[in-house]
Amino acid sequence: MGVVGEAVLRVVIAGGGTGGHIVPAIALAKALTERDGEPGGEADVRIVGREGGPEAATVRSQGIAFEGIDILGFRRSVSPRNLLAAAKGAAATFRALRILRRARADVAVGMGAYVSIPVATAAAMLRIPLVLHEANAIPGVANRLAGRWAAAVAVSFPGTERWFRAPVTVTGMPIRPEVADLDRAANRTEAYAHFGLEPGRRTLLVFGGSQGARRINEAVLGAYDRWRGDERLQVLHLVGPKELPAAQARLEDLRLPEDHVGWRLVGSTDRMDLAYSAADLAVCRAGAATLFEIASAALPAIVVPYPYATADHQRANAQPLVDGEAVVLLLDADCTPESVAELVDDLLSDASRLGAMSASIQKFARPQAAESLADLVRSVAARRAARR
């Protein structure tokens, strides 16, 4: 992370809870630290996440310092749990104060999860400039609150500027470095071998984010009867770790000795770059990270927005891609075995349409999003240093 000294930029990034928040936090941390060795490029970065959450191991595995805080999200309905959440929030703010002081932070960054609220509050109390990144087309509660005292805001989607008073920069969504500028064709042989897939088959990738998506899983497995005799098709199905045993049992019940369709069930993978490389078409949710990753991979998709996302933001995320004919929208309520099978069959049998979708979705890619956000963080820190 660089040698700590007078020229070192000290950054505390708050994010965690889901892959949609921790992946961009890690991407930003790497973009900040990869300039070590350049003049003025040294950076000391730590990520603050939920104590006991899966992000701790994920962050540390990347060689990035991690600090945990005990935080509980509020429920939107009246609930005794909210009293506990308020108490934990106050304690978490004091913990965040200690973290920022100990880190001697020059700037704090909030990635939008509720874990970022204590850090944003502590930064305001210590008069440390705050940079926010809003992943979605419609901001969440955390960023709407913290946006009141942010020095700068970065957004993924054009049009999100209207939600914030602070200066806004459209950076896109920081994604995994291995997915940015991904060449699917160049990695396809390795991808087939990694997942045990057959070369030459049309490959459908199904995934629902880091935890899977039960509705999508059920619809796609329900389409097995229609596809069982298709020797040209194989499905790479990332069902989510918790859903894997049930999906395996269901698939075993469905399979017959004479079936020809290929079906590879996986709980989760740390090689999404290879999952994208293997695929000709995806069925997935419409989280910001997912959309920007498939855009960088130039991978056509059927997107099924999560219907319970705050303010229906996943549908808002997908809309510009739908308008650009880069993806096909399938509402969750309409996500049935019949509708999924019909859309998949129509698209996989139309190479020219898939090619047009691939070209269109790639126009939405922002592979340098992490670097753009890192530049914004550095500029905010530099303005603070200049005022001293």
MOZIRA-V811659 format. One line per field, one symbol per residue. phi: phi as a letter, one per 30 degrees, with the letter a starting at -180 (. if undefined). psi: psi as a letter, one per 30 degrees, with the letter a starting at -180 (. if undefined). Layout:
phi=???
psi=???
//
This chain:
phi=.jddaddddcbcccaljbedcdddddddedddddcejdeicdbcbbccbdeidddedddddcicdbbcbdbbddcdcdaeedddddddddddddddeddddddhddacbccjdddddedddddddchcdcccbcdcdbdddeddddddbddabcbdcejdeddbddecbdcicdbeedcehdcdddcddddeddciccdjddcccbabjdcibeddeddddddeedcecddccbccccdjedcdeddddddddddbeddcdcbccbdabcbdedddddccabcadbdededddddddhcdaccbeddcdehhddddededddddhcbcdbdedcdcedddddddddddcbdddedddddddddddbdcdddddddddddddddddddd
psi=glkkaegkkjkkkkkaelefeeeeeeeeeeeeffgkflkgfkkjkkkkakkflffeeeeefggkkkkkkjkkkkkflkkfefeeeeeeeeeeeeeeeeeeeefhkfkkkkgflfffeeeeeeeeeghkkkkkkjelfjkleefeefffgkelkklekkffeffkelkkkjfajklkeffkhkjeefgeeeeeeeghlkkflkkkkklgafgljeeeeeeeeffeeefegjffkkkjjjfkeffeeeeeeeeeeeklegkfkkjjkkelkgifeeeeefkfklklahleeeefefeefhjlljkjkjfgkkghfeeeefeeeeeghflkkjkefgileeeeeeeeeeefgieeeeeeeeeeffffkifgeeeeeeeeeeeeeeeeeff.
//
